[in-house]
Amino acid sequence: MQRALGLTRRRAQRGFVLITVLWVALGLLLAASSYLVTQRQTALATRAEVETTRAVELARSAINVAMADLGRIGEEEARSSRDGTPVTITMAEGQATYRIWDEGGKLDINAAPVELLGPVLQNMGEGSGIDAFDAVTIAQALVTQRADANSRDFSRPIPQLLTDLGLPQDVSLRARQVLTTYNGTPQVNPVTASPALLAAIPGIGPSDVERIVQRRIAGLSMPRLGTASVWLSGTEGPVYTIEARSTLQSGVSVDMIATVAAQGISFRGGIMRYDILGVEILR
């Protein structure tokens, strides 16, 4: 009897040891799995960060190419349009597209009257629930704000400013392609103004916009536009916005926006130098 009890006790002890070993092994397995998952996540995060950094550098390269494009001043040199026409370049890392916007071809919110700001905002908000009344109300709010001597030059980015005044965010982001704080006059340059901005100027119809675009593509002078000509001038620059989008072969994409100002012409090679006023990276 005692021998049987001892045998049972030893079996129970072995069973307990076996269960303990199994639990320890399971714990080690779970710890190892957790470690592997953490390491994998860390590796993926590191790889994503490396890819994003590569995309940022590719976009930065596109900005540099665009600045070289801006520096071409000779008539015999090929230069892209300053109206946001896309230019695509292929590099070892992938593709990049840049657009150059002449700030003189945009409407200055620090100088434009309500009768210009209203139609432009309505045009930009078409399809997003912004009617003529809403557009004029927002335009009047802009004029009222700038009347304050302390806010003569709006310090907030235009998209944020317009969003705070009630425009939908997507409309506010698009609006920076037609609105600026760098023009300095209520007039816009018809040679570089976007068709969307031209169409919103009182006195310009769809056929006039088409004529303007076709004549500037052909390098011809601007047509006579009657009363609308009071809002148009031929001044370009000296401030430009460069929008660059880079896309790596892996599919990672980055947008970069740089605002640059011309600082005159160098005596070496006739290259125009630019100061970078600001850079924004959108990932």
N, C-alpha and C positions, 0 to 999 in steps of 0.2 A: 504493500500500500504506500509506504513512504517513498519507495523507488518510483512508483507511478506518479505520485505527487511531485517529486523532484523533476521527473521528465516533463510533466505538464508545465511546471514553473519555468524550466529552461526553454521550452518551446515558446511560452508566452514572452519571455525576455527576448528571444531571437526575433519573434514577430514584432515586438516593440522597437527593437533596434532597426529592423528592416523598414518599418514604417517611418522611423526617424530619418533613416538614410534617404528614403524616397522623398520625404518632405524637403530635406536639405538639397537633394539633387534638383527637385522642382524649383526651389527658391533660386538656386544657382542658374538654372535654365532661364527663369524669368528675368533675373538680373542681367544675364548675358544678352537676352533678347532685347531688353530695354536699352542696354548699352549700344547694341547694334542699330536699333531704331534711332537713338539719339545721334549716333555718329553719322547715320545716313542723312538725317535731317540737317545736321551741321554741314555735311558735304554738299547737299543740295543747295542750302542757303549760301554757302561760300561760292558755289558754281554760279548761282543766280547773281550774286554780287559782282563776280568777275565779269559775267556777260553784260551786266548793266554798265559796268565801268568801261568795257570795250565799246559799247554802244554810245556812251557819253563822249568818248574820245573820237569816235567816228563822226558824231554830230559836230564836235568842236572842229574837226578837220573841214567839214562842209562850211562852217562859219568862216574859217580862214580862206577857203576858196572863194566864198562870196565876197569877202573883203578885198581879195585880189581882183575880183570882177569889178567891184566898185572903183578900184584904183585905175582901171583902164579909161583913159581920157582921150586917146587919139581916135580920130574918126575912122582910121583904118583898122582899129582893133575891135574884135568881136566882143560885145557886151550884152548882157541880158537886160530885159526890160525891168523897169523899176516899179511895176504895177502888180507885183505878186505872181508873175508868170513863173511856174516851176522849172527848175533846172536839175536834172538828175545826173549824178556822177557815180561811177562804179569803182570801188576800191577793193583791196584784198579781203577786208573784213566783211564787206557787204555793199549795200547801196545806200546812198544818201541823197536827199532832195532838198534844195534850198530855194527860198523865195526872198526877193528883195523888195521892200515896200518903202517908197519915198514918203516921208512924213509930210512933205509939202503937198502931196496928193491926197491928204486926209483932211477932215474937217476938225478944226481946233476947238475943243469945248471951252477954252478960255476966251475965245474971240467970236465965235459964231452966234448969231442972233437966234431967237426962238423959231423964226420962220424958216430957218435952215435946219436946226437941230430936230424940230418936230418931225418933218417928213423923213429925215434920215433914220430916226429911231423907229418910226412907223414902218418904214421899209424893212429894217432889220428884224423887227418883231412880227412881221407878217407870217401867219401860220402858227404863231405862239400865243395868240390871244391878246395881242397889243393892238388896240384900235387907235384912231386919230386922237381921241380925247386923252387916252393914257399917254401917248407919245408926247403930246403938247404939255401935259402935266409934268412929266419927267423932265422935258426940256426946260420948262419954266423953273423947276427946282434946281437944275444945273446953273441957270443964269442967276438965280437968287443966291445960291451958295458962293459963286465966284464974286458976287458983289461985295462980300465981306473982305476987307483988306487983308485979313489974316489967312484967307484961303484963295487968294488970287490965282495961285498956281496949285492945282490939286495935287496933294502928295500921295494919295492912294492910287493904286493901279486902276486904269479905266474899268476893267471887268468888275472889280470889287465895288467901285463907286456906283456903277450902274445897277449892280445887283442890290446894293443897299437902298437904291431909289425905287426898286420895284420891278426891274427887268428880270426875266428868267435867266438863269446862269448861262445856258447855252447861247442865248442871244447876246448876253454881255461879253462872252468870250469872242464871238464873231465880230462884235462891234469894234474891237481894237484894230480890225482891218480897214475901218473907214473913219475912226475917230482918233484924235491925238491931242497931246499937249505941247507938241514941238513945232507946229506950223507957225504960230505967232500972228496969223492974219485970219480973217473970216473967209478968205478965198481959198480955192483949191486948184492944184495944177491939173488941167485937163489931160495932159500928156501921160500922167501916171496915176490918175484917180481910177479907182475900180468902177466897173460898170454899175455896180449896186449903188455907189455913192452918186455917180452922174445921174442915174435914173431918179434919185430923190431930190435933186436940185430943181426948184420951181422954174418952169419955163422950158425944161428939157424933156422931150418925149422919147419913146423907144426908138424911133427912127433916128433921132439926133444922137442917141447913145451909140447906135450902130455906126453912124457916119464918123463919129469921133474915134471909135475903136479902129475902124478900117483905115482912116487917114493916118493915125499914128503908127499903125503897123507898116504902112507904106512909106512912112517918114515924111508925110505931107503936113502942111500947116493946118491948124484947127479951123473948122468952118465958123462962119458967123452965126451966132445963136441968139441974137436980139437981146431981150431983157436979161436972159440968163447969163450973159457974158460978164455982168457986174460981179458975179460970184466966182469967176474963173480967172486965173492968172497963169503965166508960164514959168513960175519959179519952182525949181527943184532943189531939194535938200535944204540945209546941209546935214540934216539928221535922217538916218535910215533905220528901218527895222529889218533884221534878217531872221527868218524862220527856217530852221533846219530840222529835218526828220531823218534819223538814221535807222536802218533795219539790217541787223546782222543775218548771216546765213542761217543761224539757229532760230531766227524769228523774233528775237528780242528787239524792241523798238524804243527809241527815246526821242522826244521833241526838245529842241533848245531854241530859245528866242534871245537875240542880242540886239541892243540898241546902240548904234554907233554914230559919231558926229565927225564930219570932215574937218580937218585942221589945216587945210591948205595944200599946196603942191610942193613936193620935194624937188630939189635941184638935180637929184640923181635919178635919171630915168623917167622923170615926169610922173612919178607915182604919188597919188594922193594919200596922205596919212590920215588915220582915223583913231579917235579915242573911243573906247568902249564905255558907254554910260551905264550899262546894266546887262546882266545875263540871268535868264530864268531857265531852269531845267524841269521839264515835265516828264515824269517816268510813268 
